Amino acid sequence: MKSADVRLQIDELVQFGRDLAMTAGVPAADAHALVETLAWCDVRGHQTQGLYLLPILLKRLRLGLLRSPADMQWERTGPSTGTLDAKHGFGQIAGRLAMDRAIQLARETGVGISAVKDSNHFGAAGYYAARAADEGLIGLSYSNSMPKVAPHGGRHRLLGTNPFAFSSPRRNAPPLVIDLATGASAGSMVSHARRLGRPLPEGIALDSHGNPTTDPNEVDGGGCLLPAAGAKGYCLGLLVEILSGVLTGAAVAPEVGSVFRDLNRHTRCGHLFVAIDIARFLPFEEFADRLEGLLLALTAVPPRDGFESVNLPGDARLKCAEEQTRSGIAIPDYLIKALTETAGELGVSTPWNARPTLSGS
């Protein structure tokens, strides 16, 4: 079956994901929150952080390395701060809970900060930042991850790709979302290139001997990624490690486990979430006027050769979401394979076998 023949509406994908999770023993409330968060990535074309993660997360659940329900413990530590012990539960659920707590604190005090320890891979950092923007607040999210990136000038991995995201509400427009890894590439993109048999761009990775490579197998086989923009990306990755690992009490750098490879230990990721109440600084309308003026100035800059226009961060993801909301989410071959295998193990029918496929998509 070709991936071009399979498109699912978002509610179909969510229902299928919930069926898989609940059949695997995930309580209904956890299953809904988990799959809704994953599907947010799928609809935006960020499928390595979407339901592609569900099979490995359910495997870790079965092995006892991930808990659901997890008795997550929230403690308010100050007027604007709190900590969440995720108790090795789903990172997506811990992330939603912690950002929602940060939003509540920001409503009360102007800013809210939630620190999370003993969590798991949480998917796309942008989802949590956007969650604050949807409530009219500025949002920031940070997470450490398994070591995959060498420090600037080094030849072996130590830091994770350590993503961070920023989101701001806009007037009469979807939120502005900036979401990036501090490595020269997201780790999921290396795995994606390996699955497709494609080389990596030059200048972003080293093999296990410290030599430049474009082979994703070399990176996954003991090599490493370089930090984004050299020393600058190294500094940003270290900042994320300190905020989400050191400060939170979570695992730090080489202590962080791999969600895919370390099937004998917890990952113990850490996250940090920040929400800022704009109204404590400026009336929202004034803020919106100033922001739109800045964004308009950016997009009005004439493009250089090879570019059609100056775009805003997140524009491509937003365009993808708009298109796929209308036409359905395209399900690539590797995702069909992974989800079909899991569905077979659990005895759940797949939606692409339950009805005729869509042709010409």
C-alpha positions in Angstrom: 0.0 0.0 0.0 1.4 3.4 -1.0 1.5 6.2 1.5 0.1 8.5 -1.1 -3.1 6.4 -1.1 -3.7 6.9 2.7 -5.1 10.1 4.2 -6.9 10.2 7.5 -8.9 13.0 9.0 -7.5 14.2 12.3 -10.4 12.7 14.2 -9.8 9.3 12.6 -6.1 9.4 13.5 -6.9 10.5 17.1 -9.5 7.7 17.5 -7.1 5.1 16.1 -4.4 6.3 18.4 -6.7 6.2 21.4 -7.8 2.7 20.5 -4.2 1.5 20.4 -3.3 3.2 23.7 -6.4 2.1 25.6 -6.0 -1.5 24.4 -2.4 -1.4 25.6 -3.7 -0.4 29.1 -3.5 3.3 29.1 -6.5 4.9 30.9 -8.9 6.9 28.8 -7.9 10.3 30.1 -4.2 9.6 29.6 -4.9 8.1 26.1 -6.8 11.2 25.0 -4.2 13.7 26.2 -1.3 11.6 24.8 -2.8 11.1 21.3 -4.1 14.6 21.0 -0.6 15.9 21.6 1.0 13.5 19.1 -1.6 14.3 16.5 -0.9 18.0 16.8 2.5 17.2 15.4 1.2 14.9 12.6 -1.2 17.5 11.3 1.7 19.9 11.0 3.8 17.5 9.0 6.1 16.9 12.0 5.4 13.1 12.0 8.6 12.0 13.7 7.2 13.6 16.9 3.6 12.4 16.2 2.0 9.0 16.3 5.2 7.5 15.1 6.3 7.6 18.8 3.2 5.6 20.0 4.6 2.1 19.3 7.8 2.7 21.3 6.0 4.5 24.1 3.5 1.6 24.4 6.5 -0.9 24.4 8.1 1.0 27.2 4.8 0.9 29.0 4.7 -2.8 28.6 8.3 -3.1 29.9 7.4 -1.1 33.0 9.7 1.8 32.0 6.8 4.1 31.5 3.8 4.5 33.8 0.2 5.2 33.1 -1.5 6.3 35.1 1.5 7.9 36.9 1.0 9.5 40.3 2.6 12.8 39.2 3.3 15.1 42.1 2.9 18.8 41.8 4.3 21.1 44.4 4.0 24.9 44.4 7.4 26.2 45.5 6.7 30.0 45.4 4.3 32.6 44.2 5.3 32.0 40.6 7.0 28.6 40.7 6.3 25.0 41.0 7.8 21.5 40.4 6.3 18.4 38.9 7.7 14.9 39.6 6.4 13.1 36.5 7.0 9.7 38.1 8.2 8.3 34.8 4.8 9.0 33.1 4.2 10.1 29.5 6.2 13.2 28.7 3.3 14.5 26.7 1.0 14.4 29.8 3.6 15.8 32.1 4.3 18.6 29.6 0.6 19.5 29.3 0.1 19.5 33.1 3.2 21.5 33.8 2.5 24.2 31.2 -1.1 24.4 32.4 0.2 25.0 35.9 2.5 27.6 34.6 -0.4 29.4 32.9 -2.4 29.4 36.1 0.6 30.9 38.0 1.0 33.5 35.3 -2.6 34.5 35.7 -2.1 35.0 39.4 1.3 36.6 39.5 2.3 37.7 36.0 4.7 34.9 35.3 4.6 31.1 35.9 7.5 28.6 35.8 7.1 24.9 36.1 10.1 22.5 36.4 9.6 18.8 35.6 11.8 15.9 36.6 11.7 12.1 35.9 9.7 12.5 32.7 10.0 11.0 29.2 10.4 12.2 25.7 7.7 14.9 25.3 7.6 15.3 21.5 7.5 18.8 20.0 8.5 21.7 22.3 6.4 24.0 20.2 3.1 22.3 21.3 3.6 23.4 24.9 4.6 26.9 24.1 1.6 27.3 21.7 -0.6 26.0 24.5 0.2 29.2 26.5 -0.2 31.4 23.4 -3.7 29.9 22.9 -4.5 31.3 26.3 -3.2 34.8 25.3 0.1 34.4 27.1 3.7 34.2 25.9 5.0 30.6 26.3 8.5 29.1 26.5 9.4 25.4 26.8 12.7 23.6 27.1 13.7 19.9 27.4 16.9 17.9 27.6 17.2 14.7 25.7 19.6 11.7 25.2 23.2 12.6 24.2 23.6 13.1 20.5 25.5 16.4 20.1 29.2 17.1 20.6 30.2 20.2 22.5 31.8 22.8 20.2 35.3 21.6 19.4 34.6 18.1 20.7 34.4 14.8 18.8 32.0 12.8 20.9 28.4 13.3 21.9 27.5 14.6 25.3 24.4 16.9 25.1 21.1 16.1 23.6 19.6 18.0 20.7 17.9 19.9 23.5 14.9 21.7 21.9 13.4 24.9 23.0 10.3 26.8 21.8 8.8 30.2 22.1 5.2 31.2 21.2 3.3 34.5 21.2 -0.3 35.2 20.7 -1.3 37.4 17.7 -4.4 39.3 16.9 -6.6 37.6 14.4 -3.9 35.1 13.4 -2.6 31.8 14.8 0.2 32.1 17.3 3.8 32.7 16.2 5.7 29.5 17.1 9.5 29.2 17.1 10.6 25.7 17.7 14.1 24.5 17.2 16.7 22.0 18.2 20.1 23.3 19.4 21.9 20.5 17.5 22.6 21.1 13.8 19.7 18.7 13.2 16.9 17.2 15.2 17.8 13.7 16.2 14.6 12.5 14.7 15.7 13.9 11.3 18.8 11.6 11.4 16.6 8.6 11.9 14.2 9.8 9.2 17.1 10.1 6.7 18.3 6.6 7.7 14.9 5.1 7.0 14.7 6.8 3.6 18.3 5.9 2.7 19.2 9.6 2.2 22.4 11.3 3.2 22.6 14.1 5.7 23.6 17.6 4.7 27.4 18.2 4.9 28.9 19.8 7.9 26.4 18.7 10.6 27.7 15.3 11.8 30.8 13.3 12.8 31.4 9.5 12.7 32.6 7.6 15.7 36.2 8.5 14.9 35.4 12.2 14.8 35.5 12.6 11.0 32.9 14.5 9.1 30.1 12.2 7.7 26.9 12.5 5.8 25.9 8.9 6.6 23.0 8.8 9.2 24.0 5.2 10.0 27.4 6.5 11.2 25.7 9.0 13.4 23.3 6.5 15.0 26.2 3.9 15.2 28.4 5.9 17.6 28.9 9.2 15.8 27.4 12.5 16.8 25.7 15.7 15.5 27.5 19.0 15.7 25.8 21.9 17.5 23.8 24.4 15.5 25.8 27.4 14.4 28.9 26.2 16.1 29.7 27.8 19.4 26.3 29.6 19.5 24.3 26.3 19.3 26.6 24.8 21.9 25.8 27.6 24.3 22.1 27.4 23.7 22.2 23.6 24.1 24.0 24.0 27.4 21.5 26.6 28.5 18.6 24.2 27.9 20.5 21.4 29.7 21.0 23.6 32.8 17.3 24.8 32.8 15.7 21.5 32.1 18.2 19.0 33.6 20.3 20.6 36.3 17.7 23.0 37.7 14.8 20.5 37.7 16.6 17.6 39.4 16.2 15.4 36.3 18.9 13.4 34.6 21.7 15.4 33.1 23.5 14.9 29.8 24.9 11.3 29.7 22.4 10.3 32.4 19.4 10.8 30.1 18.2 7.6 28.5 17.1 7.0 24.9 13.4 6.4 24.4 14.2 4.0 21.5 17.5 2.3 22.6 17.6 2.1 26.4 15.0 -0.6 27.0 16.4 -1.4 30.4 16.2 1.9 32.2 14.1 5.1 32.6 14.9 8.1 30.4 14.5 10.6 33.3 14.2 13.6 31.0 13.6 17.1 32.4 11.6 20.0 31.1 11.0 23.6 32.0 7.9 25.7 31.1 7.4 29.4 31.3 4.2 31.5 30.8 4.2 35.3 30.8 1.1 37.4 31.2 1.4 40.2 28.6 -1.1 42.4 30.3 1.4 42.9 33.2 3.6 44.8 30.8 1.4 46.3 28.1 -2.3 46.3 27.2 -2.8 43.4 24.8 -3.9 45.6 22.0 -0.8 47.7 22.2 1.4 44.6 22.3 -0.5 43.2 19.3 0.0 46.4 17.3 3.7 46.4 18.1 4.1 42.7 17.3 2.2 43.0 14.0 4.3 46.0 13.0 7.5 44.0 13.6 6.3 40.9 11.7 5.1 43.1 8.8 8.5 44.7 8.6 10.2 41.3 8.5 8.0 39.9 5.7 8.3 43.2 3.7 12.1 42.7 3.3 12.9 41.9 -0.3 14.0 38.3 -0.7 17.5 37.5 -1.8 18.3 35.2 -4.8 16.9 31.7 -4.4 14.1 32.8 -2.0 10.5 33.7 -3.0 9.8 35.7 0.1 10.7 36.3 3.7 8.6 34.0 5.9 7.9 33.9 9.6 9.0 31.0 11.8 6.4 28.3 11.7 4.8 29.4 8.4 5.5 26.1 6.7 4.1 24.1 9.5 1.0 26.3 9.7 0.5 26.0 5.9 0.8 22.2 6.2 -1.7 22.1 9.0 -4.2 24.2 7.0 -3.9 21.9 4.0 -4.0 18.7 6.0 -7.0 19.8 8.0 -8.9 20.2 4.7 -7.6 17.1 2.8 -6.6 14.7 5.6 -3.3 13.8 7.1 -0.9 12.0 4.7 0.4 8.8 6.3 3.8 7.9 5.1 4.9 4.3 4.5 7.2 4.0 7.6 4.3 5.2 9.8 1.8 2.8 8.3 4.3 0.0 8.9 5.0 0.9 12.5 1.3 1.5 13.4 0.1 -1.6 11.5 2.6 -3.8 13.5 1.5 -2.4 16.8 -2.2 -2.7 15.8 -1.7 -6.3 14.9 0.0 -7.1 18.2 -2.9 -5.5 20.1 -5.7 -6.8 17.9 -6.9 -3.3 16.8 -8.2 -2.7 13.3 -6.3 -0.1 11.3 -8.3 2.7 9.6 -6.6 2.1 6.2 -7.9 -1.4 6.2 -11.3 -0.6 7.5 -12.4 1.6 4.5 -11.4 2.2 0.9 -8.2 4.3 0.5 -8.3 7.8 -1.0 -6.9 7.9 -4.5 -5.3 10.7 -6.3 -4.1 12.4 -3.1 
